[in-house]
Amino acid sequence: MNSTPPAPNMSSAPPPSPAPGDRAQIRQWQLLVDELNRLNAQLEYLKLMLKLDQMLRRPGD
């Protein structure tokens, strides 16, 4: 009989603490994501303003 041992439970192990260099890299990515989210919100706002402007302008004015 060749039985394989059960797989180790991955959820019981604590996540490895990132090295200081990795922490700086993670922080950079977080800042980048925050900036992208901010720009995306700004873009959505501008698209709404453009749509409103187009609705308010009547053809033939």
PyMOL commands that set and color helices and strands:
alter all, ss='L'
color gray80, all
select helices_A, chain A and resi 10-12+20-56
alter helices_A, ss='H'
color red, helices_A
deselect
rebuild
show_as cartoon
